[in-house]
Amino acid sequence: MFDLYIANKNYSSWSLRPWVLMKVLDIPFNEHLMPFEGGLGESRDTFLRFSPSGLVPCLVDMTASGELAIWDSLAIIEYLAEHHKAVWPSDKLARAWARSAAAEMHSGFGALRDDCSMNCGVRVELKGLSDSLKADVARLDTLWQQGLERFGGPYLAGANFTAVDAFYAPVAFRVQTFNLPVSEDAKAYVEHLLALPAMRAWYQSALEEQWREPMHETETLKNGALIADYRQP
């Protein structure tokens, strides 16, 4: 049995990736939610108790030789792939494309991350899109349409939900929160992700969380105005 350490579901895009993959693929795990404590600096001391990097997510596996910690969402997913074939597409071409697309999300889309911080429970009207954010949204659209058209959908690399979809699951929440101007095909993909039972469960838990982390709240509204807050008061 795996132990998966995550942070607030309302904010933690990195935590969502392995969580939703394991849920959709029915990989058993124990969930440990460790909320952010006044920002990443203060949280790090707490996270160091279970994560070598002081960051989340972190997967812990009890092996024959003892406790093994795997940190960083990409490393976690690759570790899971060693145990579960369904993590990546079975087709060689689809698998190569999916790995490239997941790696691009993991290391890129800086403007999307900076300008549209994940905050599942609110809706924000942006004052405008910077050139960098426009470029990220356009690239996102191109990448998604390429995968959907090439491999037939409804997921990015074919008929089944795989790791590449898990990497873009947080983007679906960002599109919803900030009403990002994506194509109709991209909107349909976002709606398909948001309708997954695992994504609905994550979203409901995010709405029920009582924590409010000032840094994340400030980041959410730095480029826009709050128009709705669906979280429990």
MARRO-865402 format. One record per residue (C-alpha): x, y, z; residue number from 0; residue in one letter. Coordinates in steps of 0.25 Angstrom, whole numbers, plus 5000, padded with zeros to 4 digits. Layout:
(node (X Y Z) NUM a)
...
END
This chain:
(node (5000 5000 5000) 0 m)
(node (5005 5014 4996) 1 f)
(node (5004 5026 5005) 2 d)
(node (5002 5039 4997) 3 l)
(node (5005 5052 5004) 4 y)
(node (4998 5065 4998) 5 i)
(node (4994 5079 5002) 6 a)
(node (4981 5087 5001) 7 n)
(node (4972 5082 4990) 8 k)
(node (4968 5096 4987) 9 n)
(node (4982 5101 4983) 10 y)
(node (4992 5089 4981) 11 s)
(node (4992 5086 4966) 12 s)
(node (5005 5078 4968) 13 w)
(node (4997 5069 4978) 14 s)
(node (4986 5067 4969) 15 l)
(node (4994 5060 4958) 16 r)
(node (4998 5047 4965) 17 p)
(node (4985 5047 4973) 18 w)
(node (4975 5047 4961) 19 v)
(node (4984 5037 4954) 20 l)
(node (4983 5027 4965) 21 m)
(node (4968 5029 4967) 22 k)
(node (4965 5028 4952) 23 v)
(node (4974 5015 4951) 24 l)
(node (4969 5009 4964) 25 d)
(node (4983 5009 4970) 26 i)
(node (4981 5008 4985) 27 p)
(node (4987 5018 4994) 28 f)
(node (4986 5025 5008) 29 n)
(node (4983 5040 5007) 30 e)
(node (4990 5049 5016) 31 h)
(node (4986 5064 5014) 32 l)
(node (4996 5073 5020) 33 m)
(node (4991 5088 5019) 34 p)
(node (5000 5099 5015) 35 f)
(node (5004 5107 5028) 36 e)
(node (5005 5122 5025) 37 g)
(node (5013 5120 5012) 38 g)
(node (5023 5110 5006) 39 l)
(node (5034 5114 5016) 40 g)
(node (5026 5111 5028) 41 e)
(node (5020 5098 5022) 42 s)
(node (5034 5093 5018) 43 r)
(node (5038 5090 5032) 44 d)
(node (5026 5081 5034) 45 t)
(node (5027 5075 5020) 46 f)
(node (5041 5071 5023) 47 l)
(node (5036 5061 5033) 48 r)
(node (5032 5052 5021) 49 f)
(node (5037 5058 5008) 50 s)
(node (5053 5060 5006) 51 p)
(node (5050 5072 4998) 52 s)
(node (5041 5079 5008) 53 g)
(node (5030 5079 4997) 54 l)
(node (5018 5072 4993) 55 v)
(node (5014 5063 4987) 56 p)
(node (5022 5051 4993) 57 c)
(node (5019 5036 4991) 58 l)
(node (5024 5027 5002) 59 v)
(node (5025 5012 4999) 60 d)
(node (5028 5002 5009) 61 m)
(node (5038 4992 5002) 62 t)
(node (5045 4979 5007) 63 a)
(node (5057 4988 5011) 64 s)
(node (5049 4999 5018) 65 g)
(node (5042 5012 5015) 66 e)
(node (5044 5018 5001) 67 l)
(node (5040 5033 4999) 68 a)
(node (5038 5037 4984) 69 i)
(node (5036 5052 4983) 70 w)
(node (5032 5061 4971) 71 d)
(node (5020 5058 4963) 72 s)
(node (5027 5053 4950) 73 l)
(node (5036 5044 4959) 74 a)
(node (5024 5039 4966) 75 i)
(node (5017 5036 4953) 76 i)
(node (5029 5029 4947) 77 e)
(node (5030 5020 4959) 78 y)
(node (5016 5016 4958) 79 l)
(node (5018 5013 4944) 80 a)
(node (5028 5002 4948) 81 e)
(node (5017 4995 4956) 82 h)
(node (5004 4998 4947) 83 h)
(node (5005 4997 4932) 84 k)
(node (4992 5006 4930) 85 a)
(node (5000 5019 4935) 86 v)
(node (5005 5022 4921) 87 w)
(node (4998 5018 4908) 88 p)
(node (5001 5004 4903) 89 s)
(node (5004 5009 4888) 90 d)
(node (5018 5013 4886) 91 k)
(node (5016 5026 4878) 92 l)
(node (5005 5030 4888) 93 a)
(node (5014 5027 4900) 94 r)
(node (5025 5036 4894) 95 a)
(node (5016 5047 4891) 96 w)
(node (5009 5046 4905) 97 a)
(node (5023 5047 4912) 98 r)
(node (5027 5059 4904) 99 s)
(node (5014 5066 4906) 100 a)
(node (5015 5063 4921) 101 a)
(node (5029 5067 4922) 102 a)
(node (5026 5080 4915) 103 e)
(node (5015 5083 4925) 104 m)
(node (5024 5079 4937) 105 h)
(node (5035 5089 4932) 106 s)
(node (5028 5100 4924) 107 g)
(node (5015 5109 4924) 108 f)
(node (5021 5118 4934) 109 g)
(node (5012 5130 4930) 110 a)
(node (5000 5121 4932) 111 l)
(node (5005 5117 4946) 112 r)
(node (5009 5131 4950) 113 d)
(node (4996 5138 4945) 114 d)
(node (4986 5127 4948) 115 c)
(node (4989 5121 4961) 116 s)
(node (4980 5109 4964) 117 m)
(node (4969 5112 4973) 118 n)
(node (4958 5102 4970) 119 c)
(node (4947 5109 4978) 120 g)
(node (4946 5123 4972) 121 v)
(node (4944 5130 4959) 122 r)
(node (4952 5141 4955) 123 v)
(node (4950 5151 4943) 124 e)
(node (4964 5155 4938) 125 l)
(node (4968 5169 4935) 126 k)
(node (4974 5164 4922) 127 g)
(node (4984 5154 4917) 128 l)
(node (4999 5157 4916) 129 s)
(node (5006 5153 4903) 130 d)
(node (5013 5142 4911) 131 s)
(node (4999 5136 4916) 132 l)
(node (4993 5137 4902) 133 k)
(node (5005 5129 4897) 134 a)
(node (5003 5119 4907) 135 d)
(node (4988 5118 4905) 136 v)
(node (4991 5117 4890) 137 a)
(node (5001 5106 4892) 138 r)
(node (4992 5098 4901) 139 l)
(node (4981 5099 4891) 140 d)
(node (4990 5094 4880) 141 t)
(node (4996 5082 4889) 142 l)
(node (4982 5078 4893) 143 w)
(node (4976 5078 4879) 144 q)
(node (4989 5070 4874) 145 q)
(node (4987 5059 4884) 146 g)
(node (4972 5058 4882) 147 l)
(node (4972 5058 4867) 148 e)
(node (4984 5049 4866) 149 r)
(node (4980 5038 4876) 150 f)
(node (4965 5039 4875) 151 g)
(node (4961 5044 4889) 152 g)
(node (4954 5046 4898) 153 p)
(node (4967 5047 4905) 154 y)
(node (4980 5053 4901) 155 l)
(node (4987 5040 4897) 156 a)
(node (4975 5032 4893) 157 g)
(node (4963 5025 4899) 158 a)
(node (4968 5023 4913) 159 n)
(node (4972 5033 4924) 160 f)
(node (4987 5033 4926) 161 t)
(node (4998 5041 4932) 162 a)
(node (4998 5052 4922) 163 v)
(node (4983 5055 4926) 164 d)
(node (4987 5055 4940) 165 a)
(node (4998 5066 4937) 166 f)
(node (4987 5075 4931) 167 y)
(node (4976 5072 4941) 168 a)
(node (4980 5085 4949) 169 p)
(node (4979 5093 4936) 170 v)
(node (4965 5089 4935) 171 a)
(node (4962 5095 4948) 172 f)
(node (4970 5108 4944) 173 r)
(node (4962 5109 4931) 174 v)
(node (4949 5108 4940) 175 q)
(node (4954 5118 4950) 176 t)
(node (4959 5129 4940) 177 f)
(node (4950 5126 4928) 178 n)
(node (4962 5125 4919) 179 l)
(node (4959 5127 4904) 180 p)
(node (4962 5113 4899) 181 v)
(node (4956 5106 4886) 182 s)
(node (4943 5098 4886) 183 e)
(node (4951 5085 4885) 184 d)
(node (4959 5089 4898) 185 a)
(node (4946 5093 4905) 186 k)
(node (4940 5080 4902) 187 a)
(node (4953 5073 4908) 188 y)
(node (4953 5082 4920) 189 v)
(node (4938 5078 4923) 190 e)
(node (4941 5063 4921) 191 h)
(node (4952 5064 4931) 192 l)
(node (4944 5072 4941) 193 l)
(node (4933 5062 4940) 194 a)
(node (4942 5050 4944) 195 l)
(node (4937 5045 4958) 196 p)
(node (4951 5046 4963) 197 a)
(node (4952 5061 4959) 198 m)
(node (4938 5064 4964) 199 r)
(node (4942 5057 4978) 200 a)
(node (4955 5066 4978) 201 w)
(node (4947 5079 4975) 202 y)
(node (4936 5076 4986) 203 q)
(node (4947 5074 4996) 204 s)
(node (4954 5087 4992) 205 a)
(node (4940 5094 4994) 206 l)
(node (4939 5088 5008) 207 e)
(node (4953 5092 5012) 208 e)
(node (4953 5103 5023) 209 q)
(node (4968 5107 5021) 210 w)
(node (4971 5120 5014) 211 r)
(node (4985 5122 5011) 212 e)
(node (4988 5137 5009) 213 p)
(node (4999 5136 4999) 214 m)
(node (4991 5127 4990) 215 h)
(node (4979 5136 4991) 216 e)
(node (4987 5148 4987) 217 t)
(node (4993 5141 4975) 218 e)
(node (4979 5137 4970) 219 t)
(node (4975 5152 4970) 220 l)
(node (4987 5159 4965) 221 k)
(node (4982 5160 4951) 222 n)
(node (4967 5160 4953) 223 g)
(node (4955 5162 4961) 224 a)
(node (4947 5152 4969) 225 l)
(node (4934 5149 4963) 226 i)
(node (4929 5137 4971) 227 a)
(node (4934 5129 4983) 228 d)
(node (4928 5115 4984) 229 y)
(node (4935 5110 4996) 230 r)
(node (4929 5108 5010) 231 q)
(node (4930 5121 5018) 232 p)
END
